[in-house]
């Protein structure tokens, strides 16, 4: 029988340990769980850090058309998250836009698809092969509902006062103290970066094995309590960190940056007339001379028709981080 691997040293920083070593060192905590169950502890152990929110820079002139006003002005017409999500989809992925939308974000762990995160993803229109998502998007109420669905899913068939109290406790325990520093946002950023790397052609994929290469991951968040701004979270995730996700038993190389900083940008909805243009410039800073008439529009599907359903888990929860 092969000898067991040595126990990880508690003196080593989390960034120097593999994911399985982190789980063993913190065996009293449930760390290998689906992303909807992530807590601030996951953010801490994975060495992510949220910056304070800052206003978006003023946009420069570009080839993006000044359109989308009719959608922006109805963003908060109704209070439900499905309406806001469908409206943002219209703003960013109408046929005249450089992006197209898809539903669901694949979350990989240990080189396996283990979960599909319910959200919208935006891809450059006409990419062949697809280069992976530019950004993912979700509404804050949608995240809260996913957590509530999980907390109440394990209630016994014959509910009782103690079981209901336990469900409420689970829901409170998963709720982040600061809504805009949500661990689920971290999981979405990781998933965006992993999908970008997985979508690379073989030759470029080999080049990106360089631990220093990075992937720009972006997540958009709307909040019914904030009718002034949409929230853009962005970070540069190194290929060496993605290796930790693909190979959870291996330690990262010593050159890995200890902390991954998440930038939090507040993008004002107003002036509504330029909201689409300003948001596209932030998501696609290199496509300033985009010709909107050069794209043949494919059929689109609105998220308004998709129920606010729970997260679909592919494998057993014990295989997830």
C-alpha positions in Angstrom: 0.0 0.0 0.0 1.3 3.4 -0.9 2.1 5.7 2.0 -0.4 8.4 2.8 0.7 11.9 1.9 2.1 13.9 4.8 -0.3 16.2 6.7 -0.2 19.8 5.6 1.7 22.1 7.9 -0.5 24.6 9.8 2.3 27.1 9.5 2.0 27.4 5.7 -0.2 30.2 4.3 -3.4 29.1 2.5 -2.1 30.2 -0.9 0.7 27.6 -0.6 -1.6 24.7 0.0 -3.7 22.5 -2.3 -7.4 22.6 -1.9 -7.6 19.2 -0.4 -4.9 20.2 2.1 -7.0 23.2 3.0 -10.0 20.9 3.5 -8.0 18.5 5.8 -6.7 21.4 7.9 -10.2 22.7 8.4 -11.9 19.3 8.6 -14.5 20.6 11.2 -15.9 22.9 8.5 -17.8 21.8 5.4 -15.7 23.3 2.7 -16.2 20.8 -0.2 -19.8 22.0 -1.0 -21.6 23.5 -4.0 -21.0 27.2 -4.7 -24.4 28.3 -3.4 -23.2 27.1 0.0 -20.0 29.0 0.0 -19.3 31.4 2.8 -16.8 34.0 3.7 -14.5 31.2 4.8 -14.2 30.1 1.2 -13.3 33.6 0.1 -10.7 33.8 2.9 -9.1 30.4 2.2 -9.0 30.9 -1.6 -7.3 34.2 -0.9 -9.8 36.5 -2.6 -10.3 40.1 -1.5 -13.0 42.6 -2.5 -11.9 46.2 -3.0 -14.1 49.1 -1.9 -16.5 50.1 -4.7 -15.5 52.9 -7.0 -17.3 54.8 -9.7 -16.8 53.8 -13.3 -14.4 56.0 -15.3 -15.9 58.3 -17.9 -16.2 56.6 -21.2 -14.4 57.7 -24.4 -15.9 58.1 -27.8 -16.3 54.8 -29.6 -18.0 53.1 -32.4 -20.7 51.6 -30.1 -24.2 52.8 -31.1 -26.1 54.9 -28.6 -29.1 52.6 -28.3 -30.9 50.6 -25.7 -32.6 53.5 -24.0 -36.1 51.9 -24.3 -34.9 49.0 -22.3 -32.9 50.9 -19.7 -35.8 53.1 -18.8 -37.9 50.0 -17.9 -35.3 48.3 -15.8 -37.2 48.8 -12.6 -40.7 48.9 -14.0 -41.4 45.6 -12.1 -39.7 44.4 -8.9 -39.0 40.8 -9.8 -35.4 39.7 -10.5 -36.6 37.9 -13.7 -37.6 41.2 -15.2 -34.3 42.9 -14.4 -32.4 39.9 -15.7 -34.4 39.9 -18.9 -33.9 43.6 -19.4 -30.2 43.5 -18.9 -30.1 40.7 -21.5 -32.0 42.9 -23.9 -29.5 45.8 -23.2 -26.4 43.8 -23.8 -27.4 41.1 -26.2 -29.9 42.4 -28.7 -29.0 41.6 -32.4 -27.3 45.0 -32.9 -24.9 44.4 -29.9 -21.5 42.7 -30.1 -22.5 40.2 -27.4 -24.9 37.2 -27.4 -26.3 35.6 -24.2 -26.5 32.1 -23.0 -28.1 30.6 -19.9 -26.1 28.7 -17.3 -22.4 28.9 -16.2 -20.5 25.6 -16.0 -18.6 25.1 -12.8 -15.7 22.7 -13.0 -13.7 21.1 -10.2 -11.1 18.4 -10.5 -11.4 18.7 -14.3 -15.1 17.6 -14.1 -18.3 19.5 -14.6 -19.8 19.4 -11.2 -22.4 22.1 -11.2 -24.3 24.5 -13.5 -24.7 27.9 -11.9 -28.1 29.5 -13.0 -27.2 32.9 -14.5 -26.7 34.6 -17.8 -23.4 34.5 -19.6 -22.3 36.9 -22.4 -20.1 35.9 -25.3 -18.6 37.8 -28.2 -21.1 37.3 -31.1 -19.9 35.2 -34.0 -17.0 33.6 -32.1 -16.1 30.4 -33.8 -14.9 28.6 -31.9 -16.4 30.3 -28.9 -13.7 31.8 -26.7 -15.6 31.4 -23.5 -17.7 34.0 -21.6 -16.8 37.6 -21.4 -18.9 38.0 -18.3 -21.7 36.4 -16.2 -24.7 38.2 -14.8 -27.2 37.6 -12.0 -29.6 39.6 -9.8 -29.0 39.7 -6.1 -32.5 38.5 -5.3 -31.9 35.5 -7.5 -28.9 34.5 -5.4 -30.9 34.9 -2.2 -33.7 32.7 -3.7 -31.1 30.0 -4.6 -29.9 30.0 -1.0 -33.4 29.8 0.4 -34.3 26.9 -2.0 -31.3 25.0 -0.8 -32.0 25.7 2.9 -35.6 24.5 2.6 -34.9 21.6 0.2 -33.9 19.3 3.1 -37.0 19.8 5.2 -38.6 16.5 6.0 -41.9 15.5 4.5 -43.7 16.2 7.7 -42.4 19.6 8.7 -42.2 20.5 12.4 -41.2 23.6 14.4 -37.7 22.3 15.0 -37.2 21.4 11.3 -38.5 24.8 10.2 -36.1 26.5 12.7 -33.2 24.5 11.3 -34.1 25.6 7.7 -34.2 29.2 8.8 -30.8 28.8 10.6 -29.3 27.3 7.4 -30.5 30.3 5.4 -29.2 32.8 7.9 -25.8 31.1 8.1 -25.4 31.3 4.3 -26.4 34.9 4.0 -23.3 37.1 3.6 -23.0 40.0 6.1 -22.1 42.4 3.2 -24.4 41.7 0.2 -22.0 43.0 -2.4 -19.1 40.8 -1.1 -21.0 37.6 -1.8 -19.0 34.4 -1.9 -21.2 33.3 -4.8 -19.8 36.1 -6.9 -16.3 34.6 -6.2 -17.5 31.2 -7.5 -18.9 32.9 -10.6 -15.7 34.7 -11.3 -13.7 31.4 -11.0 -16.2 29.7 -13.3 -15.9 32.4 -15.9 -12.1 32.1 -15.9 -12.1 28.3 -16.0 -14.5 28.4 -19.0 -12.3 30.9 -20.8 -9.3 28.7 -20.4 -11.2 25.6 -21.4 -12.4 27.2 -24.6 -8.9 28.1 -25.8 -7.6 26.3 -28.9 -5.1 23.6 -28.2 -2.0 25.6 -29.2 -3.1 28.7 -27.2 -4.1 26.5 -24.3 -0.6 25.1 -24.1 0.8 28.7 -24.0 -1.6 29.5 -21.2 -0.1 26.8 -19.0 2.4 29.4 -18.1 1.5 30.1 -14.4 1.9 33.9 -15.0 -0.8 34.1 -17.7 -4.1 35.5 -16.5 -7.8 35.5 -17.5 -10.1 38.6 -17.0 -13.2 37.4 -15.3 -16.2 39.7 -14.9 -19.5 39.4 -13.1 -22.4 41.9 -13.4 -24.9 42.2 -10.5 -28.2 44.1 -10.3 -29.7 44.9 -6.9 -33.3 45.9 -6.5 -32.2 48.1 -3.5 -29.8 50.1 -5.7 -31.7 51.9 -8.5 -28.7 54.1 -9.2 -25.9 51.6 -10.3 -25.3 48.2 -11.7 -22.3 46.5 -10.0 -19.4 45.2 -12.0 -16.9 42.8 -10.3 -13.8 42.0 -12.2 -10.5 40.3 -11.5 -7.5 38.8 -13.2 -7.2 35.1 -12.3 -3.8 33.5 -12.9 -3.5 30.2 -14.7 -1.7 28.8 -11.7 -4.8 29.4 -9.5 -7.0 27.6 -12.1 -4.6 24.7 -11.8 -5.5 24.5 -8.2 -9.2 24.1 -9.2 -8.3 21.5 -11.9 -5.9 19.6 -9.7 -7.1 20.0 -6.1 -4.5 17.6 -4.7 -1.5 19.5 -6.0 0.2 22.5 -4.4 0.6 25.7 -6.5 4.1 26.8 -7.4 5.8 29.3 -5.0 5.4 32.1 -7.5 1.6 32.3 -7.1 0.3 35.7 -6.0 -1.1 35.3 -2.5 -4.2 37.4 -2.9 -6.6 37.8 -5.8 -8.1 41.3 -5.7 -11.7 41.7 -7.0 -12.4 45.2 -8.4 -15.9 46.6 -7.6 -17.1 49.2 -10.1 -20.3 51.1 -9.8 -21.8 51.8 -13.3 -24.6 54.4 -13.1 -27.7 53.7 -15.0 -28.1 57.4 -15.9 -27.9 58.9 -18.3 -30.1 56.1 -19.6 -29.4 57.0 -23.2 -25.7 56.0 -23.0 -26.0 53.1 -20.4 -25.7 50.4 -23.0 -22.6 52.1 -24.6 -20.9 52.7 -21.3 -21.5 49.2 -20.1 -20.2 47.6 -23.3 -17.1 49.7 -23.2 -16.3 48.4 -19.7 -17.0 44.8 -20.7 -15.2 45.0 -24.1 -12.5 47.7 -23.8 -10.8 46.4 -27.0 -13.8 46.5 -29.3 -14.0 50.3 -29.6 -14.6 50.3 -33.4 -17.3 47.7 -33.4 -19.5 47.7 -36.6 -22.9 46.8 -35.4 -24.2 46.2 -39.0 -21.5 43.5 -39.7 -23.1 41.0 -37.4 -25.8 38.7 -38.6 -28.2 38.4 -35.6 -29.0 34.9 -34.4 -32.2 34.0 -32.6 -32.2 35.2 -29.0 -33.9 33.7 -25.9 -35.0 35.9 -23.0 -34.3 35.0 -19.4 -37.8 36.3 -18.5 -39.1 32.9 -19.8 -36.7 31.0 -17.5 -37.9 30.2 -14.0 -35.8 31.3 -11.1 -34.8 27.7 -10.5 -32.3 26.2 -8.2 -28.8 25.3 -9.0 -28.2 22.0 -10.9 -25.6 19.9 -9.3 -24.0 17.3 -11.5 -22.0 15.3 -9.0 -22.2 14.5 -5.3 -21.7 17.5 -3.0 -18.6 15.9 -1.5 -16.8 16.4 -4.7 -17.4 20.1 -4.8 -15.5 23.1 -3.5 
